[in-house]
């Protein structure tokens, strides 16, 4: 028998040689010094390789119980990704809104932090029970699915605002303008009690089939809002240059001198412009401006979303500066907004 | 059948994690993928569960590697330098260095040699390795002999030359 090759030696060492070959090999090695030496070498090599590989072991941790594996087929992954699913829903709403934006009817995306100054701006719902009930009691009209069209008494505003303050979730509400003049029962139900948790993908998609997404308002409650303001300020939606804003308005856009401008955007309605300025790292105020007498009301004379927007506008603080009607909104108190509004002037 | 799979799970899970770890080089990820493989086995009920598990695991690891390659740029951006400098205990640094060296040495092997070696180390038989890799059973011994030799040589070269072999 000629010398044994290394492959056979390794198969032998691995216990994988068929028994006949095994006996033959052992008989040969017993009388062949070269193969004996080779076998010793290969054994050393084999052990060495195992030792080297053994240095790259994961920490030994006990396997989770098999029952646990059985109970979590793939569901586990979805569970983990639920928040992303919600994020995707919102992104979808925003994206479609943007895509459906026609040149004359641009989308306003407003992002607010903190308790809003205007409690009836959007249909919001907190998942916590008590504040919701209080809100309901304060606004029985809302409970029927129609929207409040008169300003709430000041103390009521305060109460509602207070009730919102502890909530720390972000609520997104997509306002859809239906082709029909009144919202469908489903849409009404959603608009009435829409919360992030309830606005699911399929429902949103269903609504989008028949509805024209017009405004998307994301309202944050009183929380350290650095991240949120970041989102509001950095989204590229409708971002326009100062020159474009000037040509839309027919004059210099207005704002608060001395505050950094985070963005200038196209607003809802012809010729409307939104100037976003940062009060500090976590609060952004929006100064919405349009030429006085522009056709905002006309262009939005009907439709669900239009009504929402109009109500919203009713509760914004507004004043005229030159030929511009200027509104202000932001995550600060009405008093503060009022004071800021007084200081608004054409930007240098 | 579920009892069989439970048995396979008990016997194979650690080996599968080890096998995956040497492909993805992330212990938690390896565990996740191993569990995922078993979850899929529960659905598919394959004939040869053990072999099937390793095939699935190898595929998942390959997908993982592709994804990791795509994300590599982002990861290097996100990964902060101080992490390694962190005052880790001596032996931990040692273990880290050794792991890196083994990884570098494994990367010196041809994919087929590496696969055969990792499968053997995970407890697969020659027959199973042959089925998995498409090699003839008679070639497994030779393949393993070559893989072991190259691994040890590359590892030793890395130890002497340091950064020469362990190319990042």
Contacts between the chains, C-beta under 8 A, distances in Angstrom:
chain1	res1	chain2	res2	distance
A	5	B	142	7.2
A	6	B	141	7.8
A	6	B	142	7.0
A	6	B	145	4.3
A	7	B	138	8.0
A	7	B	139	7.4
A	7	B	140	7.9
A	7	B	141	3.7
A	7	B	142	3.1
A	7	B	143	7.6
A	7	B	144	7.8
A	7	B	145	5.3
A	8	B	141	5.9
A	9	B	141	7.6
A	9	B	145	7.2
A	10	B	141	4.5
A	10	B	142	7.5
A	10	B	144	5.2
A	10	B	145	4.3
A	10	B	148	7.4
A	11	B	126	6.9
A	11	B	140	7.1
A	11	B	141	3.4
A	14	B	120	7.2
A	14	B	126	7.1
A	14	B	141	7.2
A	14	B	144	7.0
A	16	B	125	6.8
A	16	B	126	4.3
A	16	B	140	7.3
A	16	B	141	7.0
A	42	B	145	6.9
A	45	B	145	7.8
A	45	B	148	5.5
A	45	B	149	6.1
A	45	B	152	6.2
A	46	B	148	6.0
A	48	B	148	7.6
A	48	B	152	5.0
A	49	B	117	7.4
A	49	B	147	7.6
A	49	B	148	3.7
A	49	B	149	7.9
A	49	B	151	5.2
A	49	B	152	5.5
A	50	B	121	7.2
A	52	B	102	5.9
A	52	B	105	6.8
A	52	B	151	5.8
A	52	B	152	6.1
A	52	B	155	4.9
A	53	B	22	7.5
A	53	B	102	6.7
A	53	B	117	7.4
A	53	B	121	5.3
A	53	B	151	7.3
A	55	B	95	7.7
A	55	B	98	4.4
A	55	B	99	6.6
A	55	B	101	7.7
A	55	B	102	5.2
A	56	B	21	7.5
A	56	B	22	5.9
A	56	B	98	7.3
A	56	B	99	4.9
A	56	B	102	3.8
A	56	B	103	6.4
A	56	B	106	7.6
A	57	B	18	6.1
A	57	B	21	7.2
A	58	B	17	6.0
A	58	B	18	6.4
A	58	B	21	4.1
A	58	B	27	3.8
A	58	B	30	5.7
A	58	B	31	7.6
A	59	B	27	5.7
A	60	B	14	7.0
A	61	B	27	7.9
A	61	B	31	7.2
A	63	B	9	7.0
A	63	B	10	7.3
A	63	B	13	4.2
A	63	B	14	6.6
A	63	B	17	8.0
A	64	B	35	7.0
A	66	B	5	7.8
A	66	B	6	4.7
A	66	B	9	4.8
A	66	B	10	7.2
A	66	B	38	8.0
A	69	B	9	6.9
A	69	B	35	5.7
A	69	B	38	5.1
A	69	B	39	6.0
A	69	B	42	7.2
A	70	B	2	7.4
A	70	B	42	6.2
A	72	B	39	7.0
A	73	B	39	4.6
A	73	B	42	5.9
A	73	B	43	6.4
A	74	B	39	6.3
